[in-house]
Amino acid sequence: MDYIHNQSHAPNGAPERKYDCVHMADVYACKYSYRYTSEIIYALKRCKDLWNVNNLKVLSFGCGPCTDLFAIDYLHESGKLKYQNIEYRGVDYSEAVWRYIHRDIKQFENQSRKIHFYYRDACELITEIEKGNWVPNLIVFQYVFSDMQKHTSLQSINYFMDTFAKYYNQKIGSNTYIILNDINLGIGYGGGREYFDQLFMKLEGAIARKGRFCNDNSKSEYYPRGYIYGEGSDGEFPDNTNFFDISNCSEYSPFDTCASAQMLIKKR
Ligand SMILES: C[S@@+](CC[C@H](N)C(=O)[O-])C[C@H]1O[C@@H](n2cnc3c(N)ncnc32)[C@H](O)[C@@H]1O
């Protein structure tokens, strides 16, 4: 997992594996989901126009174990998100990896909570999404561009972004949000942060804010609080604490603080 997330730690700087087995998925869900979910909770707390939406429709690219859905559920339970109905559509080509976690998640489905998974390459499915008429009011790219950067060709990523922009510009309504959340690293260092701006530049009528959490695990001598990203002098958000009590999770030592780079895009 360390090699996959931090290419520079892998022998020869190239991890031999990607997300490719259910055991890895279990470790990922236990070790990373408290952090990743917390990062999305912070983002959603800034998406004010979503708080009172009645029918929340979410499109999540590279959804994996759905840490965005965990965050939505957390904020619904705590009364911040007031939706009556939610429809969540997750796209991920790694069916064999996530199927048990998805099976567990689908057990929570009911009349007002619909969850669908599309086990397809997002760079192909986007063609159908663009032609269709289903439109979300929240779109999430949660740690997916950094993964696409490693395993998807540049040509496919560019096609995805162009087609997504066409869909966005023609069909997406006002006050729809996009949350881009990912490892706070540029493309050359195993991240995919540049894709946030590349995508934003293609979108019409969109406004964006960006920033980053203090990284308590930073190993950089020059950036002990993590790399600079976003507005202000260094873009750092005021708080990086997790929203969950992990005192009983010592067996798999989850990350207990947030550390990502984030961009929020809203359609005017
Ligand atoms: C780091 S994981 C992020 C998982 C998730 N978003 C989360 O909440 O933690 C990256 C995910 O993106 C998926 N992925 C990467 N490239 C993809 C593509 N081209 N199409 C569909 N899924 C993709 C991988 O299978 C993996 O599940």
The ligand as a Tripos MOL2 file, in Angstrom:
@<TRIPOS>MOLECULE
LIG
   27    29     1     0     0
SMALL
NO_CHARGES

@<TRIPOS>ATOM
      1 C1         -7.0320    5.4350   -4.3610 C.3       1 LIG1
      2 S1         -8.4630    4.6110   -4.8170 S.3       1 LIG1
      3 C2         -9.6710    5.7610   -4.2620 C.3       1 LIG1
      4 C3        -10.8980    5.1000   -3.7980 C.3       1 LIG1
      5 C4        -12.0170    5.9720   -3.3120 C.3       1 LIG1
      6 N1        -12.3960    7.0670   -4.1510 N.3       1 LIG1
      7 C5        -12.0270    6.3000   -1.8780 C.2       1 LIG1
      8 O1        -13.0530    6.8140   -1.4650 O.co2     1 LIG1
      9 O2        -11.1120    6.0330   -1.1260 O.co2     1 LIG1
     10 C6         -8.5260    4.8300   -6.5630 C.3       1 LIG1
     11 C7         -9.6750    4.0790   -7.2060 C.3       1 LIG1
     12 O3         -9.8400    4.5480   -8.5390 O.3       1 LIG1
     13 C8        -10.1320    3.4440   -9.3690 C.3       1 LIG1
     14 N2         -9.7580    3.8200  -10.7330 N.ar      1 LIG1
     15 C9         -8.5470    4.2730  -11.1680 C.ar      1 LIG1
     16 N3         -8.5710    4.5420  -12.4760 N.ar      1 LIG1
     17 C10        -9.8470    4.2670  -12.8950 C.ar      1 LIG1
     18 C11       -10.5030    4.3400  -14.1570 C.ar      1 LIG1
     19 N4         -9.8620    4.7360  -15.2520 N.pl3     1 LIG1
     20 N5        -11.8010    3.9820  -14.2050 N.ar      1 LIG1
     21 C12       -12.4630    3.5530  -13.1130 C.ar      1 LIG1
     22 N6        -11.8880    3.4550  -11.8900 N.ar      1 LIG1
     23 C13       -10.5940    3.8160  -11.7880 C.ar      1 LIG1
     24 C14        -9.3050    2.3070   -8.7840 C.3       1 LIG1
     25 O4         -9.8370    1.0490   -9.1360 O.3       1 LIG1
     26 C15        -9.4330    2.5930   -7.2810 C.3       1 LIG1
     27 O5        -10.5400    1.9200   -6.7300 O.3       1 LIG1
@<TRIPOS>BOND
     1     1     2 1
     2     2     3 1
     3     2    10 1
     4     3     4 1
     5     4     5 1
     6     5     6 1
     7     5     7 1
     8     7     8 2
     9     7     9 1
    10    10    11 1
    11    11    12 1
    12    11    26 1
    13    12    13 1
    14    13    14 1
    15    13    24 1
    16    14    15 ar
    17    14    23 ar
    18    15    16 ar
    19    16    17 ar
    20    17    18 ar
    21    17    23 ar
    22    18    19 1
    23    18    20 ar
    24    20    21 ar
    25    21    22 ar
    26    22    23 ar
    27    24    25 1
    28    24    26 1
    29    26    27 1
@<TRIPOS>SUBSTRUCTURE
     1 LIG1         1 GROUP 0 **** ****
